[in-house]
Amino acid sequence: MPGFVLLARDRGDQAPAIRLGLTVTKKIGNAVVRNRMRRRFRALGQLILPELGRSGHDYVLIGRAGGIERDYALLEQELRKALRKVSR
């Protein structure tokens, strides 16, 4: 089970921007843990979305329990897989 849930939505406008939203609830941990998870997600988005994201789409990453303990490389693989699946 991945460390996040990915939601994607086509905005329907002609703007080429790819936007990323992040959500990590208090169930995940205290503020330090949640902020660390958001930083990791933000870094993943900056790395992967220009490559695999579609222009004119909004993406939301929702952090799940256990996602903070995951290796960064594993999170990267999971996000690449999720973006490919959503793009179909």
Secondary structure, DSSP 8 states (H G I E B T S, - for coil): --SEEEEEEE--SS----EEEEE--TTT-SHHHHHHHHHHHHHHHHHHHHHH--TTEEEEEEE-TTTTTS-HHHHHHHHHHHHHHHH-
